[in-house]
Amino acid sequence: MRHLLSTAELTRDEAVRILDTAEAMAATQGRSIKKLPTLRGRTVVNLFFEDSTRTRISFEAAAKRLSADVLNFSAKGSSVSKGESLKDTALTLQAMGIDAVVIRHHDSGAPHRLAHSGWIDVPVLNAGDGTHQHPTQALLDAFTLRRHLSADGETPAPEDTALDGASVVIVGDVLHSRVARSNVSLLHTLGARVTVVAPPTLLPVGIEPWPCEVRYDLDEALAEAVPDAVMMLRVQRERMTSAGGFFPSPHEYHRRYGLDGERLARLPERCVVMHPGPMNRGLEISAEAADSPRSTIVEQVGNGVAVRMAALYLLLAGEEGIA
């Protein structure tokens, strides 16, 4: 694995290897000293052309806990605001002797372009591009779900993904969601059954080939899918450029597609509630559901550090081992 650009490019073995490595990384984070010397002397650049809190800080924490040096680049206040191209930014970074690039970009395909352009010769990790992909988010979601579904409630054995046959319902703004695209692909690769639920206006054209079932009624979908996890997607109002048209009103959206206390109570006992964050409380998810014991939302954030440590380690250190 040279780059991490899309979950669609991961084989089952590659995905499981990342999850198993993340388990090893998570185990080291219980120590009094959390840092590992694995990437000492390496430099990782967080190249963010789009605002982010969780993902940027998570990648920064992951790199630093592997003892890498971290350079944080934000498009705001940089030469990009003066018109500098992605190519010239990449050439500048290459000249500085960096070892890996974590890129978040508002244009779909930008990480792929960077990885295969010849401008740089280092691993590229996609931290989210447009409405296309967010592979590490899907991996941390799978990591979280695998832990909850392991038979004994403990860390699953390396050869057991614990997702074969699992039922996952993904609800909400699929049209604008790179998280949904990444999760549908990865969960299918890992053997899960995926059901996507959304109003027709929030489903992308061409969803038919996706490896999932598409439903329009949330209550019916929850009853029939008997989910092990319900993943609520943020309504991305900042990407809804046209005025109105996607749903009648926030109240109506929450009534039809929001996870409230009543729907929460009807979920199977082992079903967990997931959300990639940030949340619109009262829109796609109620405070009762977000703060319930079933919720893994805060846990997902913590697991993201271990998963991103695993991705950086596998791309930069390979088989050198974990100290």
Order of alpha helices (4+ residues) and beta strands (2+ residues): alpha-beta-alpha-beta-alpha-beta-alpha-beta-alpha-beta-alpha-beta-beta-alpha-beta-alpha-alpha-beta-alpha-alpha
